[in-house]
Amino acid sequence: MPPTLAALVQHSALKLSVRAGEGRLGREVRWAHVSELADPVPYLEGGELLLVTAITLDVHDPEAMRRYVRRLADAGVVGLGFAVGVHHDDVPEALLDAAREADFPLLAVPRRTPFLAISKAVSAAIAADQYRAVTAGFAAQRELTRAALADGPAGVVTRLAGYVDGWAALYDASGAVVAVSPDWAARRAARYTADVERLREGSAPASAVVADTGGGDDRVELQSLGAGRRVRGTLAVGTGAPLGTAERYAVHSAVALLTLATERSRSLQGAEQRIGAAVLRMLLAGEAGHARTVAGEVYGGLLDAPFRLLIAALAEPADGPSAAVSGEDPLRSLAETLETAAARAAEPVLAVPDEDGRLLVLAADEGAVLAACRAAVAAGPDTDPGPLRIGVSAPGPAAAPGTGPAAGADPEGAAAPTAYHQAEQALSVARRRGRALVEYGDVVAGSVLPLLGDEAVRAFSDGLLRPLHAHDATGRGDLVASLRAWLSRHGQWDAAAADLGVHRHTLRYRMRRVEEILGRSLDDPDVRMELWLALKTTEQPATR
């Protein structure tokens, strides 16, 4: 820390004596400055020890001295050094009374002590303090580097918290706390997620100082992590006082080490993604054995258990909001969200973009990734479904492990191609219905009728029934309604006629007219099926 007035008074070579403000000698001196101006305040920054001989001051006017001392105190001057034996044999009473009244430190400087000696002493003490800070900063950097090599980012956070005598927390790219020290600071770190989110909205590097949101005395400093313009993480440091020079060196070293770890992680993620893409291509080609060999320990755990395949694609322009409007990449954001969820749960995941611009995700069945995907689109179909459409396969069996097929395993390698086909079907339904997410299990477990909204099916149905609608438009009968009633009653004449309120002979005549107009026999079960589906299709609202 910089020298204090007390340290200068105790300096044996300066021979300074205290004449006022004895209780405030602990103030730090940031510089020693000589000025004989009646008002030197415009030329000061605060923290100075002002040295004067009082050649131009009206030192015998009590009111003038009170104004002079008050101006110095308000400007942040830490004390006044008065040269005794130069122009005045002693400190004038008016100045002394003004200093005592304001409790403002006043030091008597003997004639044999030149002002230059005081300036040199202050400068030497500041230089020594800076040297100690730099030395301590280098020592902290070495310790933090050792911690990074031994324990990774969590070790850096732990060592930094002890060095600044406070707490430290590391947030990932999504704003979640991934490391904190000491343990008691976990709840405190969670209070700053909103501030971290605001910092992430800007470009790196960025920093901010925020007040303690819990009503305490913490001073919390946030530092972004990442070598590029995009924030890859955030470091929070909470202390009871502003950071000193040595502590600031330590924080900067921690930021550099954590940024290096983040960027290195990105490089490793890129390599893992390339391996993952190869593994996925082998799985989709039915080569489960080769995929298992390449996956090794990176993705092997994913292949040894039931999995799900997700296919995510951007909504078509008429199907949802365009991602180009906001400038965001929803597929990349989804991939980061799912990868973050997997990392927190220590769960493997494979997210790979395909050649069609879609995102393919292989994840554990009913694991954290699938839960995060569902949460990301939890708004539901009754609200804006957003820019993505996602299809999810049914649970697939595990691939054949290296030790031999386990119960439910897929030694033939057919599970991944099947899951891919299922996910594509679910994605197609999601697009037609304007849904954000559709799971294959919901498609096969539900009714087939919602699938009839496809434009091609609707066109077929309209064409098949058009002659009957044209006949009914002439007012010569109600063939469409009669056909619907007869089919709904499985060809039972009396029941269908009762539903229509006509005689069964009338209904028989109408069904013969249907056969004549369509040129098809109602005795053919395929014809009855097509007509029934056509009737149901025209009842369904048009969807994409």
DATA-V593411 format. One record per pair of residues at least 24 apart in sequence whose C-alpha atoms are under 7 Angstrom apart, sorted by the first residue. I is the first residue (numbers start at 1). J is the second residue. D is the distance in whole Angstrom. If there is no record, write none. Layout:
I;J;D / I;J;D
//
This chain:
1;129;6 / 2;28;6 / 2;29;6 / 2;30;6 / 2;125;7 / 2;126;5 / 2;129;6 / 3;28;6 / 3;29;6 / 3;122;7 / 3;125;6 / 3;126;7 / 4;28;4 / 4;29;5 / 5;29;7 / 14;113;6 / 14;118;7 / 15;110;7 / 16;107;6 / 16;108;6 / 16;109;5 / 16;110;7 / 17;107;6 / 17;108;5 / 18;106;6 / 18;107;5 / 18;108;6 / 19;106;5 / 19;107;6 / 19;108;7 / 20;99;6 / 20;100;5 / 20;103;7 / 20;104;6 / 20;105;5 / 20;106;5 / 21;100;6 / 21;103;5 / 21;104;5 / 21;105;4 / 21;106;6 / 22;105;6 / 24;105;7 / 25;105;7 / 27;78;6 / 29;78;7 / 31;122;6 / 32;119;5 / 32;122;7 / 41;72;7 / 41;75;6 / 46;75;6 / 46;76;4 / 46;77;5 / 47;76;6 / 47;77;5 / 47;78;5 / 48;77;5 / 48;78;6 / 49;77;6 / 49;78;6 / 49;79;5 / 49;80;6 / 49;81;7 / 50;79;6 / 50;80;5 / 50;81;6 / 51;80;6 / 51;81;5 / 51;82;6 / 52;81;6 / 52;82;5 / 52;83;6 / 53;82;6 / 53;83;5 / 53;86;7 / 53;87;6 / 55;87;7 / 59;92;6 / 59;94;6 / 59;95;6 / 60;92;7 / 60;94;5 / 61;94;6 / 62;94;5 / 62;95;7 / 65;94;6 / 65;95;5 / 65;98;6 / 66;98;5 / 69;98;7 / 69;99;6 / 79;104;6 / 79;105;5 / 79;106;6 / 80;105;6 / 80;106;5 / 80;107;6 / 81;106;6 / 81;107;5 / 81;108;6 / 81;109;6 / 82;107;6 / 82;108;5 / 82;109;6 / 83;108;6 / 83;109;5 / 83;110;6 / 83;111;6 / 84;108;6 / 84;109;6 / 84;110;5 / 84;111;6 / 85;110;7 / 85;111;6 / 86;111;6 / 133;245;6 / 133;246;4 / 134;246;6 / 136;246;6 / 137;246;5 / 137;249;5 / 137;250;6 / 140;250;6 / 141;250;6 / 141;253;6 / 144;254;7 / 153;258;6 / 154;179;5 / 156;254;7 / 157;181;6 / 158;182;7 / 164;247;6 / 165;239;7 / 166;238;6 / 166;239;5 / 167;237;6 / 167;238;5 / 167;239;7 / 168;236;5 / 168;237;5 / 168;238;6 / 169;235;6 / 169;236;5 / 169;237;7 / 170;234;6 / 170;235;5 / 170;236;6 / 171;233;5 / 171;234;5 / 171;235;6 / 172;232;7 / 172;233;4 / 172;234;7 / 173;231;7 / 173;232;5 / 173;233;5 / 196;234;7 / 200;231;6 / 203;229;5 / 203;230;6 / 203;231;6 / 204;228;7 / 204;229;5 / 204;230;6 / 204;231;5 / 225;255;7 / 225;258;7 / 225;259;5 / 226;259;5 / 226;262;7 / 226;263;7 / 227;259;7 / 232;262;7 / 273;352;7 / 276;350;6 / 277;352;6 / 283;413;7 / 283;416;6 / 284;416;5 / 284;417;5 / 285;417;7 / 286;413;5 / 286;414;6 / 286;417;7 / 287;413;6 / 288;399;6 / 288;400;7 / 288;413;5 / 289;400;7 / 299;348;6 / 301;348;7 / 302;348;6 / 302;363;7 / 302;364;6 / 303;398;6 / 303;399;5 / 304;398;5 / 304;399;6 / 304;401;6 / 305;397;7 / 305;398;4 / 306;364;6 / 306;365;6 / 306;395;6 / 306;396;5 / 306;397;5 / 306;398;5 / 307;362;7 / 307;363;6 / 307;364;4 / 307;365;4 / 307;395;6 / 307;396;5 / 307;397;7 / 307;398;7 / 308;362;6 / 308;363;5 / 308;364;6 / 308;365;5 / 308;392;7 / 308;393;6 / 308;394;6 / 308;395;5 / 308;396;6 / 309;361;6 / 309;362;5 / 309;363;7 / 309;392;6 / 309;393;5 / 309;419;6 / 309;420;6 / 309;423;7 / 310;360;6 / 310;361;5 / 310;362;6 / 310;390;7 / 310;391;6 / 310;392;5 / 310;393;6 / 310;423;6 / 311;358;7 / 311;359;6 / 311;360;5 / 311;361;6 / 311;390;6 / 311;391;5 / 311;392;7 / 311;423;6 / 311;424;7 / 311;427;7 / 312;358;6 / 312;359;5 / 312;360;7 / 312;388;7 / 312;389;6 / 312;390;4 / 312;391;6 / 313;358;5 / 313;359;6 / 313;388;6 / 313;389;5 / 313;390;6 / 314;387;6 / 314;388;5 / 314;389;6 / 315;387;5 / 315;388;5 / 315;389;6 / 319;434;6 / 320;385;7 / 320;386;6 / 320;387;6 / 321;386;6 / 321;387;5 / 322;387;6 / 323;387;6 / 331;359;7 / 338;369;5 / 338;372;6 / 338;373;7 / 341;368;6 / 341;369;6 / 341;372;7 / 342;368;6 / 342;369;6 / 365;395;6 / 377;436;6 / 377;437;7 / 381;435;5 / 385;435;6 / 385;436;5 / 386;436;7 / 388;436;6 / 389;427;7 / 389;430;6 / 389;431;6 / 389;435;7 / 389;436;5 / 389;437;6 / 390;427;6 / 390;430;7 / 390;436;6 / 390;437;5 / 390;438;6 / 391;423;5 / 391;424;6 / 391;426;4 / 391;427;4 / 391;430;7 / 391;437;6 / 391;438;5 / 391;439;6 / 392;423;5 / 392;426;6 / 392;438;6 / 392;439;5 / 392;440;6 / 393;419;5 / 393;420;7 / 393;422;5 / 393;423;4 / 393;439;6 / 393;440;5 / 394;419;7 / 394;440;6 / 394;441;6 / 431;544;6 / 432;543;6 / 432;544;3 / 433;543;6 / 433;544;6 / 434;544;7 / 452;537;6 / 453;537;7 / 453;540;6 / 453;541;7 / 453;542;5 / 453;543;5 / 454;543;7 / 454;544;7 / 458;537;6 / 458;538;7 / 461;534;4 / 461;537;7 / 467;517;7 / 479;510;6 / 479;514;7 / 482;507;7 / 483;511;7 / 487;532;7
//
